[in-house]
Amino acid sequence: MESFEAVKVISQHRGDALIVAEMTPGAELPVVSTRPEFDLPFNWAAMGKGSSLALGLALARPDRKVFVLDGDGSLLMNLGSLVTIAHMAPPNFTHFLFDNRVYRCTGGQPVPGAGRLSFANLAREAGYPNVYEFADVETLENKIDSVINQAGPNFVCLKVSPALDKPIPPFPYVRVSDAVGRFRAALQRS
């Protein structure tokens, strides 16, 4: 599946969930978001810490669903977050991992363990109670509501195309400070 299509499906089914997104999904989310005031699209700024930030939000706001749209390279930079998230067990947390097996934003270099590593198995072993793996957008579309409406933490590994044959589209640049300000204001109103 293409990452852009997966981001679109997630956004369409989010309701008023808070979304932290980094790397490619962080660049794609502002284009399709149904609730940009509840988005923290970090593109390249979070350096693997998106899942940790989303965990903090889920613990601070147990009344809201929180999603993280994580890249495989990003998660590798912060692999310990899987164990921490499973240990803290926020029931409102869903972790979407975009597994394209490359560092797409920096030129397509393979991530360590590409093709050998199972992020779904790592999440299971870390203690996530609900782990899924989807390879096509149709399955994601059919299953997403049941996944995000169950008590988490949930882990969804999305097998996405590396898309190295396509240039990274000129997605709108979202300044982190603007997104944080908009996000903070929206949370104060809700």
C-alpha positions in Angstrom: 0.0 0.0 0.0 1.1 3.6 -0.5 1.7 5.5 2.8 -0.4 8.5 1.5 -3.4 6.3 1.1 -3.0 4.8 4.6 -2.7 8.3 6.2 -5.9 9.3 4.4 -7.8 6.2 5.8 -6.5 6.9 9.3 -7.5 10.6 9.1 -11.0 9.7 7.8 -11.6 7.3 10.8 -9.9 9.3 13.5 -12.9 11.2 15.0 -11.3 13.7 17.3 -8.2 11.7 18.1 -4.9 13.5 18.7 -2.3 12.5 16.1 1.5 12.8 16.4 3.1 12.1 13.1 6.7 12.0 12.0 8.8 11.4 8.9 6.8 10.6 5.7 3.4 10.4 7.4 4.2 13.7 9.1 4.6 15.3 5.7 1.5 13.7 4.3 -0.9 14.3 7.2 -1.3 18.1 6.7 -2.5 17.4 3.1 -5.4 15.1 4.1 -6.1 15.8 7.8 -9.7 16.0 8.8 -8.8 17.7 12.1 -5.5 19.7 11.7 -6.1 21.4 15.0 -5.5 18.0 16.7 -2.3 17.2 14.7 1.3 17.4 15.6 3.0 16.7 12.3 6.7 16.7 13.1 8.0 15.7 9.6 11.7 15.4 10.4 11.8 17.2 13.8 10.9 14.4 16.3 13.9 12.2 15.4 12.2 9.0 16.7 10.5 10.5 19.7 7.0 10.6 18.2 5.9 7.5 20.1 7.2 8.9 23.4 5.4 12.2 22.9 2.2 10.4 21.9 2.5 8.2 25.1 2.7 11.4 27.2 -0.4 12.8 25.5 -2.3 9.5 26.0 -1.5 9.5 29.7 -2.2 13.2 30.2 -5.5 13.0 28.2 -7.1 9.6 29.0 -10.4 11.1 27.7 -9.0 11.3 24.1 -7.8 8.7 21.6 -4.1 9.3 20.7 -2.5 8.0 17.5 1.1 8.0 16.5 2.1 7.7 12.9 5.6 6.4 13.1 8.2 5.5 10.5 10.2 2.3 10.8 13.5 4.2 10.9 12.0 6.5 13.5 11.0 3.6 15.7 14.4 2.1 15.4 15.8 5.3 16.9 13.6 4.8 20.0 12.9 1.1 20.1 12.7 1.1 23.9 9.4 3.1 23.7 7.6 -0.1 22.7 8.4 -1.6 26.2 7.5 1.6 28.0 4.2 2.0 26.1 3.2 -1.6 26.8 4.1 -1.2 30.4 2.1 2.0 30.9 -0.7 0.4 28.9 -2.8 3.5 27.9 -6.1 2.2 26.7 -6.5 5.2 24.4 -3.3 4.7 22.4 -2.9 3.3 18.9 0.6 3.1 17.3 0.6 3.0 13.5 4.0 2.0 12.1 4.7 2.7 8.5 7.1 -0.1 7.5 8.7 0.8 4.2 12.1 -0.7 5.0 14.0 2.4 4.0 14.9 5.9 5.2 12.8 7.5 2.4 13.3 11.1 3.5 17.1 10.9 3.4 17.5 9.1 0.1 16.2 5.5 0.5 18.9 3.8 2.4 17.7 0.5 3.9 16.9 0.6 7.6 18.8 -1.9 9.7 17.2 -5.4 9.6 15.1 -4.5 6.5 13.3 -7.6 5.3 14.4 -9.6 8.4 12.9 -7.7 11.3 9.2 -8.0 12.3 8.0 -4.9 14.1 4.7 -6.7 14.8 6.7 -9.4 16.7 8.7 -6.8 18.6 5.5 -5.1 19.7 4.0 -8.4 20.8 7.1 -9.3 22.7 7.2 -5.9 24.3 3.7 -6.5 25.6 1.2 -4.7 23.3 -2.0 -6.6 23.8 -3.4 -5.9 20.3 -1.0 -6.2 17.3 -2.0 -6.1 13.6 -0.2 -6.2 10.3 -1.9 -4.9 7.1 -0.4 -5.0 3.6 -3.1 -3.3 1.6 -5.3 -0.3 2.1 -8.6 -2.2 1.6 -7.8 -4.4 4.7 -6.9 -1.3 6.7 -10.1 0.4 5.6 -12.2 -2.7 6.6 -10.4 -3.2 10.0 -9.5 0.2 11.3 -12.7 0.9 13.2 -12.5 -2.3 15.2 -8.8 -1.7 15.9 -9.1 1.9 17.1 -12.3 1.3 19.1 -10.8 -1.4 21.3 -8.9 -0.7 24.5 -5.2 -0.4 23.7 -2.4 0.0 23.5 -2.8 -1.1 19.9 0.0 -1.6 17.4 -0.7 -1.6 13.6 2.2 -2.4 11.3 1.4 -1.1 7.8 3.5 -2.6 5.1 3.9 0.3 2.8 5.8 0.8 -0.5 9.2 2.4 -0.2 8.1 4.6 -3.2 11.7 5.2 -4.1 10.7 5.5 -7.8 8.6 8.5 -6.9 9.9 11.8 -5.8 8.7 13.0 -2.4 5.9 15.4 -3.3 6.2 19.0 -2.4 4.0 18.7 0.7 3.2 21.9 2.6 5.8 22.7 5.2 4.2 23.0 8.7 6.4 24.8 11.2 6.5 22.8 14.5 5.8 25.9 16.5 2.7 26.7 14.5 1.4 23.1 14.9 2.1 23.2 18.7 0.3 26.5 19.1 -2.7 25.4 17.2 -2.8 22.0 19.0 -2.5 23.7 22.4 -5.3 26.1 21.7 -7.5 23.2 20.4 -6.9 21.2 23.6 -7.8 24.1 25.8 -11.1 24.5 24.0 -12.0 20.8 24.2 
